[in-house]
Amino acid sequence: MSADGTAGTPTDVALEFVRRINRRSPADLAELMTADHLFIDSLGERRSGRDRVSGDWGGYLARFPDYEMEVERTFADGDEVVVLGRARGTYAPGGPPAERGRWEVPAAWRAVVRRGLVAVWQVYADNSPVVEIIARADGRRG
């Protein structure tokens, strides 16, 4: 049973997690996380705990206010789901998104679902284009 009271497969839960990310509401996202939720970014850095991770999402979405994920395929093995697609957004801390801050990368995400909630969310992506845009915007060489 998921947080919204509907039963669903692990794939259904992972896709709902993506929809909530795309709605850009950390509070809605937190409702679908386990209390001990683990987030692993594309560099392997780990953050754990629903409150901490949802707070991190709030900070990320403030810097990339139009962030979205596009799902192309999903694969599941028991409670583990792999989502393949693209991530895109615009680096725009404190201001409206501008085209020069726009990026898009192929990406994959891995979800581990436990009792209808996402226990682990892991990102696989080459974020070097994003790093370069941030460096340019902040006046540094990428």
C-alpha positions as CSV (number, residue, x, y, z in Angstrom):
1,M,0.0,0.0,0.0
2,S,1.5,3.4,-1.0
3,A,1.3,6.6,1.0
4,D,-1.7,7.8,-0.9
5,G,-3.6,4.7,0.1
6,T,-3.5,2.9,-3.3
7,A,-1.9,-0.4,-3.8
8,G,0.6,-0.6,-6.6
9,T,3.5,-2.5,-8.0
10,P,7.0,-1.3,-7.3
11,T,7.0,0.1,-10.9
12,D,3.8,2.0,-10.2
13,V,5.4,3.5,-7.0
14,A,8.6,4.4,-8.8
15,L,6.7,6.2,-11.6
16,E,4.6,8.0,-9.0
17,F,7.8,9.2,-7.4
18,V,8.9,10.6,-10.8
19,R,5.6,12.3,-11.2
20,R,6.0,13.9,-7.8
21,I,9.5,15.0,-8.7
22,N,8.1,16.6,-11.8
23,R,5.5,18.4,-9.8
24,R,8.4,20.0,-7.9
25,S,6.9,19.6,-4.5
26,P,9.3,18.2,-1.8
27,A,6.4,17.7,0.6
28,D,4.5,15.5,-1.9
29,L,7.8,13.6,-2.6
30,A,8.4,13.1,1.1
31,E,5.0,11.3,1.5
32,L,6.3,8.6,-0.8
33,M,9.7,8.1,1.0
34,T,10.4,5.7,3.8
35,A,11.5,7.3,7.1
36,D,15.0,6.0,6.5
37,H,15.0,6.9,2.8
38,L,18.4,6.8,1.1
39,F,19.3,9.1,-1.8
40,I,22.5,8.4,-3.8
41,D,23.5,11.0,-6.3
42,S,25.4,10.4,-9.6
43,L,28.8,10.8,-7.8
44,G,27.9,8.2,-5.2
45,E,27.3,10.7,-2.4
46,R,24.6,9.5,0.0
47,R,22.0,11.3,2.0
48,S,19.6,9.6,4.3
49,G,16.4,10.3,6.1
50,R,13.1,11.5,4.7
51,D,13.4,15.0,6.3
52,R,17.0,15.6,5.1
53,V,16.4,14.3,1.6
54,S,13.1,16.2,1.1
55,G,15.0,19.3,2.3
56,D,17.7,18.6,-0.2
57,W,15.1,18.3,-3.0
58,G,13.8,21.7,-1.9
59,G,17.2,23.2,-2.3
60,Y,17.8,21.5,-5.7
61,L,14.5,22.6,-7.1
62,A,15.1,26.2,-6.0
63,R,18.3,26.2,-8.1
64,F,16.7,24.3,-11.0
65,P,13.0,25.5,-10.9
66,D,12.0,23.7,-14.1
67,Y,13.7,20.4,-13.4
68,E,11.9,17.4,-14.9
69,M,12.5,13.8,-15.7
70,E,11.3,12.1,-18.9
71,V,10.8,8.3,-18.6
72,E,11.5,6.2,-21.7
73,R,11.6,2.7,-20.2
74,T,11.3,0.8,-16.9
75,F,12.6,-2.6,-15.8
76,A,11.7,-4.3,-12.5
77,D,13.1,-7.2,-10.6
78,G,11.1,-7.7,-7.4
79,D,11.1,-4.5,-5.3
80,E,13.9,-3.0,-7.5
81,V,13.0,-0.7,-10.4
82,V,15.2,0.8,-13.0
83,V,13.9,3.9,-14.9
84,L,15.7,5.0,-18.1
85,G,15.2,8.4,-19.7
86,R,16.4,12.0,-19.6
87,A,16.7,14.7,-17.0
88,R,16.5,18.4,-17.9
89,G,16.3,21.7,-16.3
90,T,17.7,25.2,-16.1
91,Y,20.2,26.5,-13.6
92,A,18.4,29.6,-12.2
93,P,19.2,30.3,-8.6
94,G,17.2,33.3,-7.4
95,G,15.8,34.2,-10.8
96,P,13.8,33.2,-13.7
97,P,15.2,30.4,-15.9
98,A,17.3,31.6,-18.8
99,E,18.2,29.7,-22.0
100,R,21.9,29.9,-21.3
101,G,21.4,27.9,-18.1
102,R,19.4,25.1,-19.8
103,W,20.7,21.5,-19.8
104,E,19.6,18.0,-20.7
105,V,21.3,14.7,-20.1
106,P,20.5,11.0,-20.5
107,A,19.9,9.4,-17.1
108,A,18.9,6.3,-15.3
109,W,17.4,6.0,-11.8
110,R,17.1,3.0,-9.5
111,A,14.4,2.7,-6.9
112,V,14.1,0.2,-4.2
113,V,10.5,0.0,-3.0
114,R,9.5,-1.2,0.5
115,R,5.9,-1.5,1.5
116,G,4.7,0.9,-1.2
117,L,7.3,3.6,-0.4
118,V,10.6,4.4,-2.0
119,A,13.4,3.3,0.3
120,V,16.3,4.0,-2.1
121,W,16.5,6.5,-5.0
122,Q,19.8,6.4,-6.9
123,V,20.8,8.6,-9.9
124,Y,23.1,7.6,-12.8
125,A,23.9,10.5,-15.1
126,D,26.9,12.4,-16.5
127,N,26.3,15.8,-14.9
128,S,29.4,17.5,-16.4
129,P,27.2,19.8,-18.6
130,V,25.4,21.0,-15.4
131,V,28.7,21.5,-13.6
132,E,29.9,23.6,-16.5
133,I,26.8,25.8,-16.6
134,I,27.0,26.4,-12.8
135,A,30.7,27.3,-13.2
136,R,30.0,29.8,-16.0
137,A,27.1,31.3,-14.1
138,D,29.2,31.7,-11.0
139,G,32.1,33.2,-13.0
140,R,34.5,30.3,-12.8
141,R,35.9,28.2,-15.6
142,G,34.3,24.7,-15.9
